[in-house]
Amino acid sequence: MGNLLALAVLTVVVQRPMHPYEMASVLRARGKDQDMPIKWGSLYTVVRNLEKHGLLEVVESGRQGARPERTVYRITEAGRGEADDWTRELLSTPRHEPSAFESGLSVMGGLGPGEVVPLLRQRLGLLEEQIETGRRALEEERAEVPRLFLVESEYALAMREAEAAWVRSLLAELDGGTFPGLAEWQAYHRTGELPPDLADLADRGRPTD
């Protein structure tokens, strides 16, 4: 079971039995859709799958007036164990999850350096705005919220700061003309032809681990 929404459901239902609508309300209030990829339209399917696998069980099912029927679920012992094991794995084991930026960098050579530099400057400006906003929000939250519930925000901020520092470094190389192969890259976009050694490398691809 690899859907992180399932883990989010298990960790919220561990507090008390809930129906899916309440689960979604609590998860939204906690901003879980900012911490993990959540497709709200699949919530009911995820809940039913958790029940099917014995990780949730029905406490009651009923209807009040003209409202739709609501089924209340609680976590099982197996569900508690699954949530704990899943959390241990996420905390302990690094996983390579390519970002959209990493994908863009992998095909950056298709654009000329003269176009890439302003794009990176634009990204850096946006990152700096996000970092400043994140710092202010974190300082405000620290006054009221225990740090245990802010560590994911601290991590997200640290990752943005690290990315901004890396982009600054890359821009310094491009602006200063010290980026390796910059002349060949510029020549390719001027002539439309790759130097023989780069063409050979492009055909062979890079070594894989």
C-alpha positions in Angstrom: 0.0 0.0 0.0 1.9 3.1 -1.2 -0.7 5.8 -1.2 0.3 8.4 1.4 -3.3 9.4 1.9 -3.8 6.0 3.5 -1.1 6.8 6.0 -2.6 10.2 6.7 -6.0 8.6 7.3 -4.5 6.0 9.7 -2.7 8.7 11.7 -5.7 10.9 12.1 -8.2 8.1 12.9 -5.8 6.8 15.6 -7.2 9.7 17.8 -10.9 8.7 17.6 -13.4 7.1 15.3 -14.4 9.3 12.4 -16.4 9.2 9.2 -14.6 10.1 5.9 -15.9 13.6 5.7 -14.6 14.3 9.2 -11.2 12.7 8.3 -10.9 15.1 5.3 -11.8 18.1 7.4 -9.2 17.3 10.0 -6.5 16.6 7.4 -7.2 19.9 5.6 -7.2 21.8 8.9 -3.7 20.3 9.6 -2.5 21.2 6.1 -1.6 17.6 5.3 -2.2 18.3 1.6 0.9 20.6 1.9 3.1 17.8 3.4 2.2 14.9 1.1 0.5 14.4 -2.3 -3.2 14.0 -1.5 -6.0 13.4 -4.0 -9.1 14.2 -2.1 -11.4 12.5 -4.6 -9.9 9.1 -3.8 -10.5 9.4 0.0 -13.5 7.2 0.2 -11.8 4.5 -2.0 -8.7 4.7 0.3 -10.9 4.3 3.4 -12.7 1.3 1.9 -9.3 -0.3 0.9 -8.0 0.2 4.5 -11.2 -1.6 5.8 -10.7 -4.3 3.2 -7.2 -5.0 4.5 -8.3 -5.0 8.1 -6.6 -1.7 9.0 -9.9 0.1 9.7 -13.2 -1.3 10.9 -16.7 0.1 10.9 -18.0 1.3 14.2 -21.5 2.4 13.1 -23.3 3.4 10.0 -26.4 5.5 9.9 -28.4 8.4 8.4 -29.8 11.5 9.9 -32.8 12.9 8.1 -32.2 13.6 4.4 -28.4 13.6 4.9 -26.4 10.9 3.1 -25.5 7.8 5.1 -22.3 8.2 7.1 -20.1 5.3 8.1 -17.8 5.8 11.1 -14.5 4.0 11.2 -11.9 3.2 13.8 -8.4 2.0 13.5 -7.6 -1.6 14.3 -4.5 -3.0 16.0 -3.2 -4.1 12.6 -3.8 -0.5 11.4 -1.8 0.9 14.3 1.1 -1.4 13.5 0.9 -0.6 9.7 1.0 3.2 10.5 3.9 2.8 12.8 5.9 0.6 10.4 5.2 2.9 7.5 6.3 6.0 9.5 9.5 4.2 10.6 10.3 3.4 6.9 9.7 7.0 5.8 11.9 8.4 8.5 14.7 6.0 8.2 15.1 5.2 4.5 16.1 7.8 1.9 14.1 7.6 -1.3 14.9 9.2 -4.6 11.8 11.1 -5.7 12.7 13.3 -8.7 11.2 16.8 -8.5 9.9 18.9 -11.4 13.0 21.1 -11.1 15.3 18.1 -11.3 13.4 17.1 -14.5 13.9 20.6 -15.9 17.6 20.5 -15.1 18.0 17.2 -16.9 16.9 18.8 -20.2 18.3 22.3 -19.5 20.8 21.9 -22.4 18.0 22.2 -24.8 17.9 25.9 -24.0 20.8 28.3 -24.5 22.7 29.7 -21.6 21.4 33.1 -22.4 17.8 31.9 -21.8 18.6 29.6 -18.8 20.2 32.4 -16.7 17.1 34.6 -16.5 14.9 31.6 -15.9 17.1 30.6 -12.9 17.1 34.2 -11.7 13.3 34.2 -11.8 13.3 30.9 -9.8 15.7 32.3 -7.3 13.5 35.3 -6.8 10.5 33.2 -6.2 12.4 30.9 -3.8 13.6 33.9 -1.8 10.0 35.1 -1.5 8.8 31.7 -0.3 11.7 31.5 2.1 10.8 34.8 3.7 7.1 33.9 3.9 8.0 30.5 5.4 10.2 32.0 8.0 7.6 34.5 9.1 4.9 31.8 9.2 7.1 29.5 11.2 8.0 32.2 13.8 4.3 33.0 14.3 3.4 29.3 14.6 6.2 28.7 17.1 4.5 31.0 19.5 1.4 28.7 19.7 2.3 25.3 18.2 4.6 22.7 19.8 7.7 22.0 17.7 6.7 18.4 17.2 4.0 19.6 14.9 6.2 22.0 13.0 9.2 19.8 12.0 7.8 19.2 8.5 7.6 23.0 8.0 11.2 23.4 9.3 12.3 20.7 6.8 10.5 22.3 3.9 12.0 25.7 4.7 15.5 24.1 5.0 15.1 22.4 1.6 14.1 25.7 -0.1 17.0 27.5 1.5 19.4 24.7 0.3 17.9 24.9 -3.2 18.2 28.7 -3.3 21.9 28.4 -2.3 22.5 25.9 -5.0 20.8 28.0 -7.7 22.9 31.0 -6.6 26.0 28.9 -7.0 25.0 27.7 -10.4 24.2 31.3 -11.5 27.6 32.5 -10.3 29.3 29.9 -12.5 27.2 30.8 -15.5 27.6 34.5 -15.0 31.3 34.2 -14.3 32.0 31.9 -17.3 33.4 29.2 -15.1 30.7 26.6 -15.8 32.5 23.6 -17.4 31.6 23.2 -21.1 29.9 26.6 -21.3 31.6 27.5 -24.6 30.5 24.3 -26.2 27.0 24.7 -24.9 26.9 28.3 -26.4 28.4 27.0 -29.6 25.7 24.3 -29.9 23.0 26.9 -29.7 24.8 29.2 -32.1 25.5 26.5 -34.8 23.0 23.8 -34.0 25.7 21.2 -33.9 27.0 19.3 -30.9 30.8 18.9 -30.6 31.8 15.3 -31.4 32.7 14.4 -27.8 29.4 15.7 -26.5 27.4 14.1 -29.3 29.0 10.8 -28.4 28.2 11.3 -24.7 24.6 12.2 -25.6 24.3 8.9 -27.6 25.8 6.8 -24.9 24.0 8.4 -22.0 25.5 8.6 -18.5 26.5 5.6 -16.4 23.8 4.2 -14.1 24.3 3.1 -10.5 
